[in-house]
Amino acid sequence: MDIVDLNQPEHAKALAEIKKFLRCPSDCRPTGRVKSDLVRLKLSKGEVLDHAVRHMEAGLIIHCQTQTMFFKTERLGYIICPLVVEGKAIYFKVALPPLEEGEKPYLQILAAHEPK
């Protein structure tokens, strides 16, 4: 994992888009594993998204990592760890997926679990 340099235009653009999606839960798609993890942690998707926005707005550290699984092509995943939600520290990872023609843009939530 690398720390994101917010001065790099590609990161700044991606994070602005991610923040926009985080504010609209209907445009954020958790994987099945994420849904299970949130139930186990007794957290809602909305709570996690709200705390992620607060983390970003506070200028706290965000990491990035090449995402080689889940998508057909490599994408950059953005990681907030720890993201503290209701006193629980979680590893939170999102990515902007490649879109099929005509597909509505969305944010893929790839992880929301305790740090390992």
C-alpha positions as CSV (number, residue, x, y, z in Angstrom):
1,M,0.0,0.0,0.0
2,D,1.2,3.5,-0.8
3,I,0.1,6.7,0.8
4,V,-1.9,8.8,-1.6
5,D,-0.3,12.2,-2.6
6,L,-3.3,14.5,-2.8
7,N,-1.2,16.9,-5.0
8,Q,-1.1,14.4,-7.8
9,P,-3.9,15.3,-10.3
10,E,-5.0,11.7,-11.0
11,H,-5.5,11.0,-7.2
12,A,-7.2,14.3,-6.6
13,K,-9.6,13.7,-9.4
14,A,-10.4,10.1,-8.4
15,L,-10.9,11.1,-4.7
16,A,-13.2,13.9,-5.6
17,E,-15.3,11.4,-7.6
18,I,-15.2,8.9,-4.8
19,K,-16.3,11.5,-2.3
20,K,-19.3,12.3,-4.6
21,F,-20.3,8.7,-4.7
22,L,-19.9,8.3,-0.9
23,R,-22.5,11.0,-0.4
24,C,-25.0,9.0,-2.5
25,P,-25.3,5.5,-1.0
26,S,-27.5,4.2,-3.8
27,D,-24.5,4.6,-6.1
28,C,-22.2,2.6,-3.9
29,R,-22.3,-1.2,-4.5
30,P,-20.9,-3.4,-1.7
31,T,-19.7,-6.9,-2.6
32,G,-21.5,-9.8,-1.0
33,R,-18.6,-10.2,1.4
34,V,-18.8,-6.5,2.4
35,K,-22.6,-6.9,3.1
36,S,-21.8,-9.9,5.4
37,D,-19.0,-8.1,7.1
38,L,-21.2,-5.1,7.8
39,V,-23.9,-7.3,9.3
40,R,-21.4,-9.1,11.5
41,L,-19.9,-5.7,12.6
42,K,-23.5,-4.4,13.2
43,L,-22.8,-1.3,11.0
44,S,-24.9,0.1,8.2
45,K,-23.5,1.0,4.8
46,G,-24.7,4.6,5.4
47,E,-22.7,4.9,8.6
48,V,-19.6,3.6,7.0
49,L,-20.0,6.0,4.0
50,D,-20.6,9.0,6.2
51,H,-17.4,8.3,8.3
52,A,-15.4,7.8,5.1
53,V,-16.5,11.2,3.9
54,R,-15.5,12.7,7.2
55,H,-12.1,11.0,7.1
56,M,-11.5,12.4,3.6
57,E,-12.7,15.9,4.5
58,A,-10.4,15.9,7.6
59,G,-7.4,15.3,5.3
60,L,-6.5,12.1,7.0
61,I,-4.3,9.5,5.3
62,I,-5.6,7.5,2.4
63,H,-3.7,4.7,0.8
64,C,-3.9,3.2,-2.7
65,Q,-3.1,-0.2,-4.1
66,T,-3.4,-1.8,-7.5
67,Q,-6.6,-3.9,-7.5
68,T,-5.8,-7.1,-9.5
69,M,-8.8,-9.1,-8.3
70,F,-12.5,-8.5,-8.8
71,F,-12.2,-6.5,-12.1
72,K,-11.2,-7.8,-15.5
73,T,-8.6,-5.1,-15.8
74,E,-6.3,-3.6,-13.1
75,R,-7.8,-0.6,-11.2
76,L,-6.5,1.5,-8.4
77,G,-8.2,0.8,-5.1
78,Y,-8.3,3.5,-2.4
79,I,-8.0,2.4,1.2
80,I,-8.9,4.1,4.5
81,C,-7.4,2.1,7.3
82,P,-8.3,2.5,10.0
83,L,-11.7,4.0,9.3
84,V,-13.2,4.4,12.8
85,V,-17.0,3.9,12.8
86,E,-18.9,3.8,16.0
87,G,-15.7,3.0,17.9
88,K,-14.8,0.1,15.6
89,A,-11.6,0.4,13.4
90,I,-12.2,-1.1,10.0
91,Y,-10.2,-1.6,6.7
92,F,-12.3,0.2,4.1
93,K,-11.5,-0.2,0.4
94,V,-13.2,1.2,-2.7
95,A,-12.6,1.4,-6.4
96,L,-14.0,3.1,-9.5
97,P,-14.8,0.2,-11.7
98,P,-14.5,0.0,-15.5
99,L,-18.0,0.6,-17.0
100,E,-19.7,-1.3,-19.7
101,E,-21.2,0.9,-22.5
102,G,-24.3,2.7,-21.2
103,E,-23.7,1.6,-17.6
104,K,-24.5,4.1,-14.9
105,P,-21.3,5.1,-13.0
106,Y,-21.0,3.7,-9.4
107,L,-18.5,3.1,-6.7
108,Q,-17.6,-0.5,-5.8
109,I,-17.0,-1.2,-2.1
110,L,-14.4,-3.9,-2.0
111,A,-13.8,-4.3,1.8
112,A,-15.1,-3.2,5.1
113,H,-13.7,-5.4,7.8
114,E,-11.4,-5.4,10.8
115,P,-7.7,-4.7,9.8
116,K,-5.7,-7.9,9.5
